[in-house]
Amino acid sequence: MKKRSKFGSYLDRNGIEQERIREISKVSRDTLTRVCSNPGYYPSGTTMRRLIDAARKLTGDNVSQNDFWPM
């Protein structure tokens, strides 16, 4: 089983492929891979916002940055 961050696990649980969220969020493939696989990685504020907005759009869930990256 591959190592996943909270955000990566959330995508897996909701059946969202990384490529799909990448298309919507316009986050680079390398950054998205890091965000999904490294639990210790904290993306920039702009990247977090884009990923949260894309996750909300795809799932309809009212998720926030604190769900994945404790501040």
Secondary structure, 3 states (H helix, E strand, C coil): CCCCCHHHHHHHHCCCCHHHHHHHHCCCHHHHHHHHHCCCCCCCHHHHHHHHHHHHHHHCCCCCHHHCCCC
